[in-house]
Amino acid sequence: MIRKFLRRIFSSNATTPVTEKGCRTISCEEHGITRSRISSSSLKVALTLQQAGYSAYVVGGAVRDLLLGLKPKDYDVATNATPEEVRAVFRRSRIIGRRFRLVHVISHGEIVEVSTFRGGMLGDASRPDTGQGYADANGRLLHDNIFGSQEEDVRRRDFTINALFYDPATEEILDYLDGFEDVLSKRLCMIGEPEQRYREDPVRMLRAVRLAAKLGIQIEDRTAAPIGDLAPLLQNVPPARLYDEMLKLLFSGHALAAVVDLRTRGLHHGLLPMLDVILEQPLGERFITLALRNTDERVQQGKPVSPGFLFAALLWHEVLAAWNVQLKTGERPIPALYRVMGNVLATQRGRLAIPRRFDGVIFDIWSMQPRFESRAGRKPFRLLEHPNFRAAYDFMLLRCKSGEIDSELAQWWQTFKNADHTIRESMLHQEVSPKRRRRRRSRRKPADHEKAETVQ
């Protein structure tokens, strides 16, 4: 199928459009990315658009990752075709988005995101002034649905390493801003004036930290300089966007390095309540470090990860601190815990829009922690049968490893969980204290001869 597309393109009279002055064309011999390394779905979409007479390139993170020897997570295509024109070319596609319309094309069972070239940055003649309501008082863009030329699309992207265009027909890379050299030098450089670009979209500060940690590259001094002073601008970002970017950061496979960098640059304040305070506390810092390291290892090994579990870990010590305050006032433990859990999550949701679909998992993990300490009667058996037992159990193991609770508890549960029924029953019998056994003996009904002696 791909060969058929290529024959059509090279046999047709249509040629790749001539690029603007100042664009460097990098041959396949120099960059080493053959079309065989591109996903078949994105290759088909780009070539089909070219066959229809449009410009189309594989762009952004996929090109960057391939140059770095990494496997791209997804592939994006940029084109001069409007969303309606793209929709007309592909039967299995749909237009999405409000702030900027995109097209999702389904090819070979995969979704390829296709975007139309976008217009210039704030301050360009092509963009309306801020008095028209296109930016807030701090410079954050409120409307960004402007189509433009290929070069405008390049220059409105965030970092030079994300502004490379790969032409699957010629196997060439188009580089307007020396992004190719920045990739090879492992250098993260902002396109345009950094302070203005951060003001346009404060989330770019988080993205810079995430990319630097994920790719093992350095943020250049000019790009890094304004971050500390502009960190408060994150308070103006909608919670849903903040959540999306934080989720990418936490599940990048390098979350621990990213969170450390967040703190170093002053970007952690307010992202998760009291995260800055928690990281200063020995137990809290160790617990979060273990949770993030565990998540990084699972991501790097291709194992499934749970946002609910990680957010439960990041917020646990705030729950614990508030719960202890309630207990000191004489509140009953379990009702107090449930009240605190609701308050903490409600406060968090005001800054980071954690979807409510994770509430059940988070609440179960937190509420099951006291139950691990009850090792008598039928309670351990009921706990084993809980649908979220495994998540709560792993959470309890982290608490033990961090030194928050005695490791003996983890050892007991590990044995109990893997034992057969007979051994479990014997373990529960051993857990009954001598005092409780004496109490049980005193409560037993007297035998008949004992009753008779009492009557006499």
C-alpha positions in Angstrom: 0.0 0.0 0.0 2.8 2.5 0.9 4.8 1.6 -2.2 1.7 2.3 -4.2 1.3 5.8 -2.7 5.0 6.5 -3.3 4.7 5.5 -7.0 1.7 7.8 -7.4 3.6 10.8 -5.8 6.8 10.4 -7.7 5.0 9.7 -11.0 2.7 12.7 -10.7 3.5 16.2 -11.8 2.9 17.5 -8.3 6.0 18.5 -6.5 6.8 19.4 -2.9 6.2 23.2 -2.5 9.3 25.4 -2.5 10.0 26.5 1.1 10.6 30.0 2.2 14.0 31.6 2.3 16.1 30.7 5.3 14.9 27.1 5.5 17.6 24.4 5.6 16.9 21.1 3.9 18.5 18.2 5.6 18.9 15.0 3.5 18.2 11.5 4.7 22.0 10.7 4.4 22.6 13.4 7.0 19.8 12.8 9.5 19.3 9.1 9.0 15.5 8.8 9.3 14.1 6.7 6.4 10.4 6.5 5.8 10.5 2.9 7.0 10.9 4.2 10.5 7.8 6.3 10.3 4.5 4.7 11.4 2.5 3.3 8.5 -0.6 5.2 9.6 1.0 8.7 9.7 2.9 7.9 6.5 -0.3 7.0 4.7 -2.0 10.1 5.9 0.8 12.5 4.9 1.2 10.9 1.5 -2.5 10.8 0.8 -2.7 14.6 1.5 0.3 15.2 -0.8 -1.4 13.1 -3.5 -4.5 15.3 -3.1 -2.3 18.4 -3.9 -1.6 19.6 -0.4 1.6 20.1 1.6 1.9 17.6 4.5 4.7 16.7 6.9 5.3 14.6 10.0 6.1 17.2 12.6 7.0 17.9 16.2 7.9 15.4 18.9 8.0 12.4 16.5 10.8 13.9 14.4 12.7 15.0 17.5 12.5 11.5 19.2 13.6 9.7 16.0 16.7 11.9 15.8 17.4 11.1 19.5 17.0 7.4 18.8 13.8 7.1 20.8 10.5 5.5 19.8 7.9 8.2 19.3 4.7 7.7 21.4 2.6 9.2 18.6 2.9 11.0 15.3 1.3 14.3 14.2 0.9 15.6 10.7 0.8 19.3 9.7 -0.7 20.5 6.4 -1.9 23.6 4.5 -5.3 21.9 4.1 -8.1 23.3 6.2 -9.9 20.9 8.6 -12.8 20.7 6.2 -10.5 19.8 3.3 -8.8 17.2 5.4 -12.1 15.8 6.4 -13.1 15.6 2.7 -10.0 13.6 1.8 -10.4 11.0 4.6 -13.7 9.2 5.0 -12.8 7.9 8.5 -12.0 11.2 10.2 -13.6 13.8 12.4 -13.0 17.4 13.3 -12.3 18.1 17.0 -11.3 21.0 19.2 -12.6 24.4 20.2 -9.5 26.6 20.7 -8.0 25.2 17.6 -9.7 22.7 15.3 -7.8 19.5 14.5 -8.7 16.4 12.5 -8.4 12.9 13.9 -7.9 10.4 11.0 -8.3 6.7 11.7 -5.8 4.7 9.7 -4.9 1.0 10.3 -6.8 1.2 13.5 -4.7 4.1 14.8 -5.6 7.8 15.2 -3.4 10.3 13.4 -3.8 13.9 14.5 -3.7 16.3 11.6 -3.4 20.1 12.2 -3.6 23.0 9.7 -0.6 25.4 9.6 -1.2 28.0 12.3 -0.6 31.8 12.3 2.1 33.9 13.9 2.8 34.8 17.5 1.3 37.6 19.6 2.5 41.0 18.3 2.7 39.9 14.7 0.8 42.0 12.2 -1.3 38.9 11.4 -2.7 38.7 14.9 -5.4 41.1 16.3 -4.2 43.3 19.2 -4.8 42.4 22.9 -7.6 45.0 23.0 -9.7 42.6 21.0 -9.7 40.1 23.8 -7.2 37.7 22.3 -5.0 37.8 25.4 -5.5 38.5 29.1 -3.7 41.2 31.1 -0.7 39.0 31.6 -0.3 38.2 27.9 -1.8 34.7 28.0 -3.5 33.9 24.7 -7.2 33.4 24.9 -7.9 32.8 21.2 -5.5 31.0 19.0 -7.6 29.7 16.0 -5.7 31.4 13.2 -4.5 29.6 10.1 -1.2 30.6 8.5 1.7 29.6 6.3 4.2 26.8 6.9 6.9 29.2 8.1 4.4 30.9 10.5 3.5 27.5 11.8 7.1 26.8 12.5 7.7 30.0 14.3 4.7 29.8 16.6 5.7 26.5 18.0 7.3 26.4 21.4 10.9 25.0 21.2 13.2 24.7 18.2 13.6 20.9 18.7 9.8 20.6 18.1 9.8 22.7 15.0 11.2 20.2 12.5 9.2 19.1 9.5 9.8 15.6 7.9 8.7 15.1 4.3 8.0 11.4 3.9 8.0 11.6 0.1 11.6 12.9 -0.1 12.8 11.7 3.3 14.1 15.3 4.0 13.8 17.4 7.1 13.0 21.1 6.8 14.6 23.2 9.5 13.9 26.9 9.8 15.4 27.6 13.3 18.4 25.4 13.7 16.4 22.8 15.6 18.4 20.0 14.1 21.6 21.4 15.7 19.8 21.8 19.0 18.7 18.2 19.0 22.2 17.0 18.3 23.6 19.3 21.0 20.8 18.2 23.4 19.8 21.8 24.0 16.3 23.1 24.7 15.8 26.6 23.2 12.6 28.7 23.1 11.5 30.0 19.8 11.2 33.8 20.0 11.5 35.9 23.1 11.2 33.5 26.1 9.3 35.8 28.5 6.7 36.7 25.9 6.2 33.1 24.9 5.8 32.0 28.5 3.3 34.8 29.0 1.4 33.6 25.9 1.1 30.1 27.5 2.5 29.6 31.0 2.2 25.8 30.6 5.3 26.1 28.4 7.3 26.4 31.6 6.1 23.0 32.8 6.7 21.6 29.3 10.3 22.8 29.3 10.9 21.0 32.6 9.2 17.8 31.4 11.1 17.7 28.1 14.5 18.4 29.7 13.9 15.5 32.2 12.5 13.1 29.6 15.1 13.7 26.9 18.1 14.2 29.2 18.8 17.7 27.7 19.7 21.1 29.2 17.4 24.1 29.1 19.6 26.9 27.7 20.2 29.9 29.9 18.1 32.4 27.9 15.1 30.0 27.9 15.5 29.2 31.6 16.1 32.7 33.0 12.4 34.0 33.2 10.9 30.8 34.6 11.4 31.6 38.3 9.9 35.1 38.0 6.9 34.0 35.8 6.0 30.9 37.9 3.0 32.7 39.4 1.4 32.9 36.0 0.5 29.2 36.3 -2.2 30.4 38.7 -4.1 31.7 35.7 -4.0 28.5 33.7 -7.4 26.6 33.6 -7.2 23.5 35.9 -8.0 21.1 33.0 -5.0 22.3 31.0 -2.8 22.2 34.1 -3.9 18.6 34.8 -3.2 17.5 31.2 0.4 18.8 31.4 1.0 17.5 34.9 -0.2 14.1 33.8 2.3 14.1 30.9 5.0 15.1 33.3 4.2 12.5 36.0 3.9 9.7 33.4 6.9 10.7 31.3 9.1 7.9 32.8 11.2 10.7 34.4 8.8 12.2 36.9 11.2 12.1 39.8 13.8 14.2 37.9 11.1 16.5 36.7 9.6 17.1 40.2 13.1 17.8 41.6 13.5 20.4 38.8 10.1 21.8 39.4 11.1 22.6 43.0 14.5 24.0 42.0 12.8 26.4 39.6 10.0 27.3 41.9 7.2 25.8 39.7 5.8 23.3 42.2 3.9 25.8 44.4 0.2 25.3 44.1 0.4 22.5 41.5 -0.3 20.0 44.3 -1.3 21.5 47.7 1.6 21.7 50.1 3.9 19.8 47.7 6.7 22.3 48.6 6.1 21.6 52.3 5.9 17.8 51.9 9.2 17.7 50.0 10.8 19.4 53.0 9.7 16.8 55.4 11.9 13.6 55.7 9.1 11.1 55.7 7.0 12.9 53.1 9.9 13.4 50.8 11.0 9.8 51.0 7.5 8.5 50.4 6.9 10.7 47.3 10.4 9.8 46.0 9.6 6.1 46.3 6.2 6.6 44.6 7.7 8.6 41.7 10.6 6.2 41.3 8.2 3.3 41.2 6.0 5.0 38.6 9.1 5.8 36.5 10.2 2.2 36.5 6.8 1.0 35.5 6.6 3.5 32.6 10.1 2.6 31.4 9.3 -1.1 31.5 6.0 -0.6 29.6 3.8 -1.7 32.6 0.4 -0.1 33.2 0.3 2.9 35.6 -2.6 4.4 37.5 -3.2 8.1 37.8 -5.4 7.5 40.8 -2.7 5.6 42.6 -0.1 8.3 42.0 -2.3 11.2 43.0 -3.3 9.3 46.1 0.4 9.1 46.9 1.2 12.7 46.2 -1.7 13.9 48.4 -1.4 11.3 51.2 0.7 13.2 53.6 -1.7 16.2 53.4 -4.5 13.8 54.3 -2.4 12.3 57.1 -1.5 15.7 58.6 -5.2 16.9 58.5 -6.4 13.5 59.9 -3.9 13.7 62.9 -5.2 17.2 63.7 -8.8 15.9 63.7 -7.8 12.9 66.0 -6.2 15.3 68.5 -9.6 17.1 68.9 -11.2 13.8 69.9 -12.9 13.0 66.6 -13.7 9.4 65.8 -11.0 8.0 63.5 -12.9 6.7 60.5 -15.5 9.5 60.2 -12.7 12.0 60.6 -10.6 10.3 57.8 -13.5 10.4 55.4 -14.2 14.1 56.1 -10.5 14.9 55.6 -10.3 12.9 52.3 -13.2 14.8 50.8 -11.7 18.2 51.8 -8.3 17.5 50.5 -9.5 16.3 47.1 -11.9 19.2 46.8 -9.1 21.7 47.5 -6.9 20.0 45.0 -9.5 20.0 42.3 -9.7 23.8 42.4 -6.1 23.9 41.0 -5.7 20.7 39.2 -8.8 19.2 37.6 -8.3 15.6 38.6 -11.2 13.8 36.8 -13.8 12.4 39.2 -13.5 9.0 37.7 -10.4 8.6 39.8 -12.1 9.5 43.1 -13.2 6.0 43.8 -9.7 4.5 43.5 -8.1 7.4 45.5 -10.7 7.1 48.3 -10.4 3.3 48.5 -6.6 3.5 48.8 -6.8 6.0 51.6 -9.7 4.5 53.5 -8.2 1.0 53.4 -4.9 2.0 55.1 -6.2 1.8 58.7 -7.9 -1.5 57.9 -4.5 -3.1 57.3 -3.8 -2.7 61.0 -6.8 -4.9 61.9 -5.4 -8.4 61.8 -8.1 -10.4 63.7 -11.5 -11.9 63.1 -12.8 -11.9 59.5 -11.6 -8.4 58.6 -8.4 -9.4 56.8 -10.4 -11.8 54.7 -12.9 -9.1 53.7 -10.0 -6.8 52.9 -8.5 -9.3 50.6 -11.7 -9.5 48.6 -11.9 -5.7 48.0 -11.7 -4.8 44.3 -8.9 -2.3 45.0 -7.0 -4.4 47.5 -3.9 -4.7 45.3 -3.6 -0.9 44.9 -4.1 -0.3 48.6 -1.6 -3.1 49.4 1.1 -1.6 47.2 0.4 1.8 48.8 0.8 0.3 52.2 4.2 -1.3 51.1 5.4 2.2 50.1 4.4 3.5 53.5 6.5 0.8 55.1 9.5 1.3 52.8 9.4 5.1 53.6 9.5 4.4 57.3 6.1 5.8 58.0 4.9 2.6 59.5 6.5 -0.6 60.8 7.8 -2.9 58.1 6.5 -5.9 60.2 3.0 -5.0 58.9 4.1 -5.4 55.3 5.8 -8.7 56.1 2.6 -10.1 57.8 0.3 -9.1 54.9 2.7 -10.5 52.3 2.6 -13.8 54.1 -1.1 -13.7 54.7 -1.9 -12.8 51.1 0.1 -15.7 49.6 -0.8 -18.3 52.2 -3.5 -21.0 52.0 -6.7 -20.9 54.1 -5.3 -23.1 56.9 -2.2 -20.9 57.4 -4.3 -17.8 57.3 -6.6 -19.1 60.0 -3.6 -19.9 62.2 -2.1 -16.4 61.6 -5.3 -14.8 62.7 -5.4 -17.0 65.9 -1.9 -15.8 66.7 -3.0 -12.2 66.3 -5.6 -12.5 69.2 -4.0 -11.0 72.2 -3.8 -12.9 75.6 -5.9 -10.1 77.2 -8.6 -10.6 74.6 -8.5 -14.4 75.0 -9.0 -14.0 78.8 -11.9 -11.7 78.0 -13.4 -14.3 75.7 -13.0 -17.1 78.4 -14.7 -14.9 81.0 -17.7 -14.4 78.7 -18.3 -18.1 78.0 -21.4 -19.7 79.4 -20.9 -21.7 82.7 -21.2 -25.5 82.5 -24.1 -27.2 84.3 -22.0 -28.4 87.3 -20.8 -24.8 87.7 -24.4 -23.6 87.8 -25.2 -26.2 90.4 -22.4 -25.1 92.6 -23.5 -21.6 92.3 -27.1 -22.5 93.5 -25.8 -24.4 96.5 
